[in-house]
Amino acid sequence: MILSEVDYKIFGFKRKTIPRDPISLIKNIYPYIEKEVGKNICISKIIQHMLGIFKDFPGSGHWRHSSNMHKSNASIWVIENALKMLSFK
């Protein structure tokens, strides 16, 4: 989480609390995802940079290979379904 300090240290911006667990990180960007999907941006273009966030978690293949993320009508429900396939023990 080194990069989370950059804005504070270089520009003096107020520090933000950043969740450390990957599911919270994903859920924190739901408003952004919904806004972009509203502009007809495919959800797979938004999520593609986060596909490795669950690396080495059981079920992470379901997250990376969700067959519905490329569909034009995909929204938060696709992410929710992919998250349900993950196994945290």
C-alpha positions as protocol buffer text, in pm:
chain_id: "A"
residue {
  index: 1
  type: MET
  ca { x: 0 y: 0 z: 0 }
}
residue {
  index: 2
  type: ILE
  ca { x: 298 y: 226 z: -56 }
}
residue {
  index: 3
  type: LEU
  ca { x: 123 y: 419 z: -333 }
}
residue {
  index: 4
  type: SER
  ca { x: -160 y: 510 z: -99 }
}
residue {
  index: 5
  type: GLU
  ca { x: 77 y: 755 z: 70 }
}
residue {
  index: 6
  type: VAL
  ca { x: 202 y: 931 z: -245 }
}
residue {
  index: 7
  type: ASP
  ca { x: -62 y: 1205 z: -264 }
}
residue {
  index: 8
  type: TYR
  ca { x: -15 y: 1284 z: 104 }
}
residue {
  index: 9
  type: LYS
  ca { x: 364 y: 1293 z: 101 }
}
residue {
  index: 10
  type: ILE
  ca { x: 415 y: 1474 z: -229 }
}
residue {
  index: 11
  type: PHE
  ca { x: 109 y: 1698 z: -259 }
}
residue {
  index: 12
  type: GLY
  ca { x: -10 y: 1722 z: 101 }
}
residue {
  index: 13
  type: PHE
  ca { x: -357 y: 1584 z: 20 }
}
residue {
  index: 14
  type: LYS
  ca { x: -561 y: 1453 z: 306 }
}
residue {
  index: 15
  type: ARG
  ca { x: -500 y: 1087 z: 384 }
}
residue {
  index: 16
  type: LYS
  ca { x: -779 y: 843 z: 300 }
}
residue {
  index: 17
  type: THR
  ca { x: -845 y: 518 z: 478 }
}
residue {
  index: 18
  type: ILE
  ca { x: -794 y: 242 z: 225 }
}
residue {
  index: 19
  type: PRO
  ca { x: -940 y: -100 z: 303 }
}
residue {
  index: 20
  type: ARG
  ca { x: -685 y: -379 z: 298 }
}
residue {
  index: 21
  type: ASP
  ca { x: -904 y: -673 z: 205 }
}
residue {
  index: 22
  type: PRO
  ca { x: -964 y: -723 z: -169 }
}
residue {
  index: 23
  type: ILE
  ca { x: -1343 y: -760 z: -149 }
}
residue {
  index: 24
  type: SER
  ca { x: -1376 y: -421 z: 21 }
}
residue {
  index: 25
  type: LEU
  ca { x: -1149 y: -267 z: -240 }
}
residue {
  index: 26
  type: ILE
  ca { x: -1372 y: -399 z: -517 }
}
residue {
  index: 27
  type: LYS
  ca { x: -1692 y: -290 z: -345 }
}
residue {
  index: 28
  type: ASN
  ca { x: -1553 y: 59 z: -282 }
}
residue {
  index: 29
  type: ILE
  ca { x: -1541 y: 123 z: -657 }
}
residue {
  index: 30
  type: TYR
  ca { x: -1902 y: 16 z: -721 }
}
residue {
  index: 31
  type: PRO
  ca { x: -2017 y: 379 z: -760 }
}
residue {
  index: 32
  type: TYR
  ca { x: -1745 y: 439 z: -1018 }
}
residue {
  index: 33
  type: ILE
  ca { x: -1834 y: 117 z: -1202 }
}
residue {
  index: 34
  type: GLU
  ca { x: -2204 y: 207 z: -1209 }
}
residue {
  index: 35
  type: LYS
  ca { x: -2123 y: 556 z: -1341 }
}
residue {
  index: 36
  type: GLU
  ca { x: -1901 y: 417 z: -1618 }
}
residue {
  index: 37
  type: VAL
  ca { x: -2149 y: 144 z: -1713 }
}
residue {
  index: 38
  type: GLY
  ca { x: -2405 y: 423 z: -1742 }
}
residue {
  index: 39
  type: LYS
  ca { x: -2179 y: 574 z: -2010 }
}
residue {
  index: 40
  type: ASN
  ca { x: -2185 y: 239 z: -2198 }
}
residue {
  index: 41
  type: ILE
  ca { x: -1832 y: 146 z: -2089 }
}
residue {
  index: 42
  type: CYS
  ca { x: -1801 y: -233 z: -2080 }
}
residue {
  index: 43
  type: ILE
  ca { x: -1745 y: -356 z: -1726 }
}
residue {
  index: 44
  type: SER
  ca { x: -1462 y: -582 z: -1842 }
}
residue {
  index: 45
  type: LYS
  ca { x: -1261 y: -271 z: -1938 }
}
residue {
  index: 46
  type: ILE
  ca { x: -1299 y: -140 z: -1584 }
}
residue {
  index: 47
  type: ILE
  ca { x: -1224 y: -466 z: -1407 }
}
residue {
  index: 48
  type: GLN
  ca { x: -939 y: -587 z: -1631 }
}
residue {
  index: 49
  type: HIS
  ca { x: -675 y: -417 z: -1418 }
}
residue {
  index: 50
  type: MET
  ca { x: -802 y: -588 z: -1103 }
}
residue {
  index: 51
  type: LEU
  ca { x: -821 y: -944 z: -1230 }
}
residue {
  index: 52
  type: GLY
  ca { x: -515 y: -1050 z: -1031 }
}
residue {
  index: 53
  type: ILE
  ca { x: -635 y: -907 z: -700 }
}
residue {
  index: 54
  type: PHE
  ca { x: -748 y: -1251 z: -578 }
}
residue {
  index: 55
  type: LYS
  ca { x: -440 y: -1438 z: -701 }
}
residue {
  index: 56
  type: ASP
  ca { x: -386 y: -1759 z: -503 }
}
residue {
  index: 57
  type: PHE
  ca { x: -731 y: -1746 z: -340 }
}
residue {
  index: 58
  type: PRO
  ca { x: -943 y: -2060 z: -394 }
}
residue {
  index: 59
  type: GLY
  ca { x: -1197 y: -1985 z: -665 }
}
residue {
  index: 60
  type: SER
  ca { x: -994 y: -1698 z: -812 }
}
residue {
  index: 61
  type: GLY
  ca { x: -1033 y: -1847 z: -1159 }
}
residue {
  index: 62
  type: HIS
  ca { x: -1406 y: -1771 z: -1142 }
}
residue {
  index: 63
  type: TRP
  ca { x: -1317 y: -1408 z: -1076 }
}
residue {
  index: 64
  type: ARG
  ca { x: -1069 y: -1388 z: -1364 }
}
residue {
  index: 65
  type: HIS
  ca { x: -1274 y: -1582 z: -1615 }
}
residue {
  index: 66
  type: SER
  ca { x: -1629 y: -1468 z: -1543 }
}
residue {
  index: 67
  type: SER
  ca { x: -1805 y: -1529 z: -1871 }
}
residue {
  index: 68
  type: ASN
  ca { x: -2047 y: -1241 z: -1819 }
}
residue {
  index: 69
  type: MET
  ca { x: -1807 y: -949 z: -1771 }
}
residue {
  index: 70
  type: HIS
  ca { x: -1776 y: -886 z: -2145 }
}
residue {
  index: 71
  type: LYS
  ca { x: -2152 y: -864 z: -2201 }
}
residue {
  index: 72
  type: SER
  ca { x: -2290 y: -521 z: -2282 }
}
residue {
  index: 73
  type: ASN
  ca { x: -2560 y: -545 z: -2013 }
}
residue {
  index: 74
  type: ALA
  ca { x: -2315 y: -650 z: -1740 }
}
residue {
  index: 75
  type: SER
  ca { x: -2323 y: -451 z: -1419 }
}
residue {
  index: 76
  type: ILE
  ca { x: -2253 y: -494 z: -1049 }
}
residue {
  index: 77
  type: TRP
  ca { x: -2447 y: -823 z: -1047 }
}
residue {
  index: 78
  type: VAL
  ca { x: -2167 y: -981 z: -1254 }
}
residue {
  index: 79
  type: ILE
  ca { x: -1908 y: -877 z: -998 }
}
residue {
  index: 80
  type: GLU
  ca { x: -2126 y: -997 z: -710 }
}
residue {
  index: 81
  type: ASN
  ca { x: -2170 y: -1338 z: -874 }
}
residue {
  index: 82
  type: ALA
  ca { x: -1795 y: -1370 z: -936 }
}
residue {
  index: 83
  type: LEU
  ca { x: -1720 y: -1272 z: -574 }
}
residue {
  index: 84
  type: LYS
  ca { x: -1958 y: -1540 z: -446 }
}
residue {
  index: 85
  type: MET
  ca { x: -1743 y: -1802 z: -621 }
}
residue {
  index: 86
  type: LEU
  ca { x: -1438 y: -1710 z: -413 }
}
residue {
  index: 87
  type: SER
  ca { x: -1360 y: -1915 z: -106 }
}
residue {
  index: 88
  type: PHE
  ca { x: -1209 y: -1742 z: 198 }
}
residue {
  index: 89
  type: LYS
  ca { x: -1131 y: -1972 z: 487 }
}
